[in-house]
């Protein structure tokens, strides 16, 4: 999304774009992640534990779960010495509900840690007590009690 001279990219797919494309990386000012399942391999196990067929993740990733996992992409780039220089990382904000059972908040904690290890210049992690997976993006904005707007 681009507006008022600012570029903002949202969604876990944007993390893959950031990790893979230097031109995209240079154009993003802020990357915002909300309740993201950033570790898709862990997400498969969590879905299975909740009685949901984890193959849905594999199907969406066309069989390449690790290659579509934002956390794994950042870790792999770091391990290979291919992380972008600190001045080329966009600023990043991660928002997650602590009561999220769909994609538990450890996904955001792990991505926060991996981004910092990779040299990201600014990462803000905000965890909201009592908030579920959809509270930050559905229930809170529609109720008028949106903590993201106050962050």
VMD Tcl script that draws the C-alpha trace (Angstrom):
set ca {
  {0.00 0.00 0.00}
  {1.31 3.42 -0.85}
  {-0.23 6.62 0.35}
  {0.81 10.07 1.50}
  {4.34 9.38 0.29}
  {4.76 6.37 2.57}
  {5.02 2.71 1.66}
  {3.64 0.08 3.98}
  {3.65 -3.66 3.34}
  {1.50 -6.01 5.40}
  {1.24 -9.78 5.62}
  {3.51 -12.76 6.02}
  {3.90 -13.01 2.24}
  {5.58 -9.61 2.39}
  {8.26 -11.10 4.63}
  {9.10 -13.55 1.86}
  {9.31 -10.68 -0.63}
  {11.55 -8.72 1.72}
  {13.89 -11.67 2.16}
  {14.03 -12.50 -1.54}
  {14.08 -9.24 -3.47}
  {16.53 -6.41 -2.84}
  {14.56 -3.97 -5.01}
  {11.42 -4.60 -2.96}
  {13.46 -4.23 0.21}
  {14.66 -0.77 -0.81}
  {11.12 0.48 -1.46}
  {9.49 -0.63 1.81}
  {9.58 1.92 4.61}
  {7.61 -0.13 7.17}
  {6.75 -3.82 7.26}
  {3.84 -4.63 9.60}
  {2.93 -8.12 10.74}
  {-0.28 -8.85 12.65}
  {-0.90 -12.28 14.24}
  {1.29 -13.95 11.65}
  {2.04 -17.67 11.45}
  {5.67 -16.88 10.58}
  {6.99 -20.37 11.33}
  {4.94 -22.50 8.95}
  {6.51 -25.78 10.09}
  {5.49 -25.11 13.69}
  {2.09 -23.98 12.41}
  {1.54 -27.39 10.84}
  {2.10 -29.10 14.19}
  {-0.17 -26.61 15.94}
  {-2.97 -27.18 13.43}
  {-2.60 -30.94 13.83}
  {-2.79 -30.62 17.63}
  {-6.05 -28.67 17.20}
  {-7.59 -31.32 14.95}
  {-7.07 -29.44 11.68}
  {-5.39 -31.21 8.77}
  {-1.89 -29.65 8.57}
  {-1.62 -30.55 4.90}
  {-3.47 -27.32 4.19}
  {-0.23 -25.44 4.87}
  {1.75 -27.74 2.61}
  {-0.83 -27.32 -0.14}
  {-0.75 -23.51 0.13}
  {3.06 -23.64 0.04}
  {2.94 -26.01 -2.94}
  {4.97 -28.50 -0.91}
  {7.77 -26.09 -0.01}
  {6.82 -25.20 3.56}
  {10.32 -24.09 4.61}
  {10.70 -22.04 1.42}
  {7.48 -20.14 2.17}
  {8.06 -19.69 5.90}
  {9.11 -16.10 6.68}
  {11.02 -17.24 9.77}
  {12.93 -19.89 7.84}
  {13.73 -17.48 5.01}
  {15.24 -14.96 7.44}
  {17.18 -17.69 9.31}
  {18.49 -19.24 6.09}
  {19.66 -15.87 4.75}
  {21.42 -15.16 8.06}
  {23.10 -18.59 8.16}
  {24.30 -18.16 4.57}
  {25.65 -14.68 5.27}
  {23.13 -13.21 2.84}
  {21.20 -10.91 5.17}
  {20.80 -7.40 3.83}
  {22.97 -4.69 5.39}
  {21.31 -3.05 8.40}
  {20.61 0.19 6.53}
  {18.58 -1.64 3.86}
  {16.10 -3.33 6.22}
  {12.75 -1.58 6.51}
  {11.51 -0.70 9.96}
  {9.27 -3.49 11.23}
  {6.39 -3.77 13.67}
  {4.98 -7.08 14.88}
  {1.64 -7.14 16.71}
  {0.25 -10.31 18.25}
  {-2.35 -11.34 20.82}
  {-0.99 -13.39 23.74}
  {-4.19 -15.48 23.74}
  {-3.87 -16.40 20.05}
  {-4.41 -20.15 19.68}
  {-4.50 -20.13 15.87}
  {-0.94 -18.81 15.43}
  {0.45 -18.50 18.97}
  {2.49 -15.42 19.78}
  {5.73 -17.43 19.85}
  {5.66 -16.97 16.05}
  {6.14 -13.21 16.44}
  {8.69 -13.65 19.22}
  {10.76 -16.00 17.05}
  {10.58 -13.70 14.01}
  {11.52 -10.71 16.18}
  {14.60 -12.57 17.43}
  {15.59 -13.79 13.95}
  {15.22 -10.32 12.43}
  {17.39 -8.79 15.14}
  {20.04 -11.50 14.62}
  {19.88 -10.82 10.87}
  {20.66 -7.14 11.48}
  {17.27 -5.49 11.04}
  {17.67 -1.87 12.10}
  {14.36 -1.45 13.93}
  {11.92 -4.12 15.06}
  {9.02 -3.38 17.40}
  {7.27 -6.34 19.00}
  {3.99 -5.65 20.79}
  {2.09 -8.48 22.49}
  {-1.45 -7.80 23.67}
  {-2.65 -9.65 26.81}
  {-5.97 -11.42 26.36}
  {-6.14 -10.85 22.59}
  {-6.87 -13.71 20.18}
  {-5.80 -14.25 16.56}
  {-8.45 -12.04 15.02}
  {-8.91 -9.43 17.77}
  {-6.27 -7.05 16.35}
  {-7.66 -7.15 12.80}
  {-11.42 -7.75 13.19}
  {-13.03 -7.49 16.60}
  {-11.06 -4.53 17.95}
  {-11.35 -2.23 14.90}
  {-15.07 -2.91 14.55}
  {-15.70 -2.34 18.25}
  {-13.82 0.96 18.29}
  {-11.37 -0.37 20.90}
  {-8.39 -0.85 18.59}
  {-5.04 -0.94 20.43}
  {-3.16 -0.88 17.09}
  {-4.40 2.61 16.44}
  {-2.94 3.73 19.76}
  {0.48 2.07 19.28}
}
mol new
graphics top color blue
foreach p $ca { graphics top sphere $p radius 0.5 }
foreach p [lrange $ca 0 end-1] q [lrange $ca 1 end] { graphics top cylinder $p $q radius 0.2 }
display resetview
